């Protein structure tokens, strides 16, 4: 699916301090949400363990006759807990950063020199002329990948192409720069993906109870849910059937199949 973006849909990719266009997510974009949201919550849960260690250390210093400023500052239990939380946060944040650096992949476009630079972790893994690009495709959903194909058949794969709007816009900006069809904004594609997923799920649910599918259900999920619930009540014997409805008796007969009620001789 491709389209030419209008003024309101212009790509807005990230750029480096040198002005290079980032195709895909940056290391910071992938790391910061977990470091600033997920890891603090984990640290709050585990902060009591290092706090107990800090308290034992403080008692040891006091028994040794040492009562310096640090020992006095760590006297309140809440201070011990907060220091423990910060210690867990810093340790886990560092531990999470190392594997992310190893697996991180992205591409940088230098429009002035007309080159693409492939980055693996913190090092450059390849340089190609942007004029050699013949195809660019990217998934807009989380966990998707982007592919940059060159005239000689080589392909660069960028993980997490749909990490966020800016990451996906890097591919859109590169498509625009290369004169290739530009994909719609990420929000449009994600909405289409969710709609297709909902329709497929509703179709499967309808088929499970023998409910005919109508085209109107694709644009009106409320109408589908209302009819789906009604037919389930009919199958459960809680509501009278209408012409064409599958009842509990007919469903049981369909499961048995023809001739299943004949006695064996």
Residue, then its C-alpha position, 0 to 999 in steps of 0.5 A: x500500500x503506498x500513497x503520496x503524503x500531503x502537507x499534514x502527512x510529511x515525514x518527521x524522522x529523527x536526526x542526529x546532531x550532525x543532521x543525518x536522517x535516522x532510518x528506524x529507531x535510535x538506541x535512545x528511543x528504544x531504551x528510554x521508555x523502559x529505563x524511565x517507566x518499566x525499570x523504576x517500577x521494578x526497582x520499587x518492588x526490589x528496593x527493600x532487599x538492598x535497603x536491608x543490606x544498607x541497614x546491616x552495613x550501617x549497624x556494623x559501622x555503629x558497632x565499630x564505633x564509627x558515627x560519621x555523616x554517611x551513617x547518620x544520613x542513612x539512619x531513616x528507613x525511608x532513606x535506606x529504601x530510596x537508596x536501595x531503589x536507586x541502586x537497583x534502578x542503576x544496576x538493572x538499567x546498565x544491565x539492560x543497556x548492554x544487550x540492547x547495544x549489541x542487537x541494535x540496528x539502524x541506518x543513517x542517511x547523509x543527504x549531502x554526500x548521498x550515502x547510507x551508513x548501516x550501524x550495528x550497535x555503536x559501529x558502522x557495518x557498511x556504507x552504500x550510495x543512496x542512489x543504489x536503493x531500489x526498494x524500501x519496505x517497512x512494517x508499521x507495527x511494533x516488532x516489525x522490520x524494515x528492508x532496504x534493497x539495493x540494485x545488486x540484490x543486497x538487503x539491509x534489515x532494520x528491526x523495530x521499524x514500527x517502534x514509533x511514528x518517528x522511527x517509521x517516518x525515517x523509512x518514509x523520508x528515505x522513500x521520498x528521497x529515493x523517489x520511491x512510493x511513500x507509505x502512509x503514516x504509521x497511524x494510518x497503517x496501524x489503524x488498518x492493521x487493527x481493523x483487519x485483525x478485528x474483522x478476522x477475529x469477528x469472522x471467526x467468532x461468527x463462523x463458530x456459532x453459524x452466524x452469517x457474515x454481513x459486509x456492514x459488520x466490517x464498518x460497524x463492530x457494535x452491530x456485529x456484537x449486538x447480533x452476535x450476542x443475540x444469536x448466542x442467547x438463542x443458542x443458549x435457549x434464553x431468547x426465541x429464534x428468528x427465521x434463519x437462526x441456528x438453534x441449539x437443537x439444529x446445532x446438535x444435529x449438525x454436530x451429529x451428522x446425518x444418520x448418527x441417530x440410527x440404531x446399530x443392528 
